[in-house]
C-alpha cells in the first residue's frame, strides 16, 4: 500500500493496483494533477462539502474520464454539488469492491465524524453530514477521520490520518494523540496543518506527540510512504 499526501486533507491511496483519491480539494490545487498524480483514479471518497475537501471542477473531470470514476460521499455533499454523480452512504455502512475497477479485495467502512463549529461556519457553511472512511486491505486498516473533533467511538486501525489545526474545528495535538492511541494506530499522519487560514505551531505539535509517545509522520505535498 502506498499513501501520498496532497494539500491539506487530500490523500491518494494505491493498493492492489487500484487508486483511491480522498478529499481532492481546491487549496493549492494544481491543474497538472489531472494528467499526472490524479490520473486514472478508480474511486473518489469525499468526507464533507467544504471546497477545501471537494474541488468540484477537478472531480467532474476525473469522473468524466474513460474510467467513469465512482464517487462515494454523503447526502449533504450531493445536495451541495448536484452536478456530481455520487453514491450516498451513511456511517456504519461497509462497502465491498465490485466491478472491474473498484478494487477487488478492498473494503471500505464508513465512519462517523463530528465537524467542529465556530461562528464563521454559521449558515450554509455549517456541516451537518460528515463522514470518515476506513480502507482495509488484507489486515491493514487506514482510517481517514475527516475534519472532526473528538467523539466516543471504537474504531480500530493501523494508520490514522487526522487533522490537527485545532481552532475549534478539528483536533488539537493533545486530542489527536489520545484519539490515535484509542484507535490502536501504529502511525499517525497529520492533515490540515498546511491550511494558511488555520496555522499550527509545528514544534508544539511534535512536542506533544513525543510526550504522548505517538509515532507520527508529517508528509509534504506529493510526498509518499509505502507500507
N, C-alpha and C positions, 0 to 999 in steps of 0.2 A: 504494500500500500504506500502511495506517495501523496503527501499533503503539501499544497502550495498556497501561500497566503498572498492576497492582493489587498488593496487599500481598505482600511478599517475592518470590515467584518466578512469580507469575501474569501472563501476557500474553494480550491479545486481539489477534489479527492479522486485519485486514479487508483482503481482496484479491479482486479480480474478483467483487465482490458477495457474497462468502462471509465467514463469521465463524468463526474458529478460536480456541478457548479452550484455553490451555495451563496445566496445573497450577493449577486453581482450588482453593486450599487453605482451611484453617479460620482462619488467622491474620488477625485484623482483618476477618473476613468480615462483610458487611452483607447481611441478607436482602433488602433492596431491590434488590440486583443482579439477582435473578431476574426482576424485572419491568422492569428498565431496562438496565443495562450488559451483563448476561449473558442477555438475552432473544434469542430467535431465533438460537441457536447451531447452526451446521452441522456442526461436528466438535469433539470434545474429545480432546486429547492429554495423557496423564499419564506422567511420567517415572519415578516410583517411588512406593512405598507409604506414605511418611510423610504424616501427615494435614495437614501444612502445605503439601502439594502435592496432596492428594486429599481434598476435603470430600465425604464420601460422600452425605450427605443433599441437599446442594445439587446434586450431579451427578445423583442419582436424579431430582430434579425436572426438571432440564434434559432428561435423557434421556426422561422420560415426557411431555414436551411434544408438541404435534402434529407436531413435526419428526422425532420418533424419532431423536434425535441419536446418531450412532455415537461410540463411544469406542475409541481406539487406545492400547494400553499393553502391559505385559509380563505374563508368566505369574505372576510374584510378586504383582503388583497384583491380578490376577484372584483369586488364592488369598486375598489379604487382604480383598478386598471381593467376596464371591461373589454379592451381590445386584446388582452392576453387570454389564451385558452388554458385554463387552469383546472387541474383535478383538485377539488376541495377536500381537505382532510381535517380531522379533529384530534386533539390529544388522546392517546390511548390506542389509536389505530396502528396496526402492523402492516407494512407494505412489503409484499414479496415481489421480486422481479418477475416480469412477464414479457414475453415477446423478444425478438432477436436483438433489440438494442436497449434493453432495460436492465442489464446487469445480472445475468444468471448467477445465483449463489450469493446475492447481496440482499440483506434485509434492512428495512428502514423502520424504526419506531418513531412515531410522532409523540413528542413530549409537551408537557405544559411549560409555559413561560409567562412571567409577570413583568411587563414593562413598567419601569418607574415613571413617576409623573412630577412635573413642576408646571408653573403657570404658562410657560412658553408653548406647552402642548395643548392648552385649552382649546376646545373646538375640534375642527376636523383632523388635527394632527395627533389627537389623543388615541392611544392604542387600546382597543378592547379585545382584540382577537390575535393572540400572539402564540407562536409555537416554536419548538425546537425539534431537533432530529438526532437520533442515534443511528449511525450507519454501522452495520455489523457485517464483517467479512470473516467467515470461519469463526474463530474465537476472539477476534479483535473488534472492540466496540469503540467508535469515535463519537463523542457527544458534542454537538454544536448547540449551545444553550439558547441562542438568540439574545437580544438585548433584554436582560432580565435582572431583577433584584432577587435576593434570596427568598426561598419559599420551601415549606416542608415537602420532601419527596424521597423516593427510594431508588432513584435511577443509579445504575452502575455502569462503569465504562473503564476502558484502559487509557484513553486520551480524552481530555476535556478541553474544548476551545470556548473561552468565555470572555465577556467584555469587562474591562477594568477601569473605565474612565470616570466612574462614580457620578458626581453632580446630581445625585438623586434619581438618576435614570437607570443605572446599572450597578454592578458590583464595584465596591472599592477593594483594595488589596486584601484587607483583613477578611471580609466576607467571601471573596473569591477563594482565598486559601482554605477556609473552612468548608466551602461548598465542594471544592476539589477533593478534599480529604474524605468527605461524606460519600462521594461517588466511587472512591477507591482508585481514582485515576493515578497512573504511574507517571503521567506527563501532563502539564498544563500549558496550553498555547494561548497567550493573551491576545485579545482582539480589542478593537475600538480605541486603542490608545493613540492612533495616528490621525484622529479627527481633530483639526486645529481648534474647533469650537469648544471642545471639552478636553483640554490638555491634562496630562498627568505629570507627576514628579516621578520619573522612572527610577531614580535612585531610591526613593522611599518605597516604591512598589517592590523592587528587588530586595530591599532590606526586610520587608515584611514577609515575602515569600521564603527568604532564607531563614528568618526567625521561626517560621512555621514548618520548616523542613520540606518545602514544596519543590519538586523537580519541575522546572519550567524552561521554556524556550521562546524567546522573542524572535519573530521572523520578520525580515524586511519585505517590502513589496517584491513579489515574484520569487521569493526565496522558498525553497522546498526542504522537506525532510522525508526520508524513506524509512519505513518501519519493517 
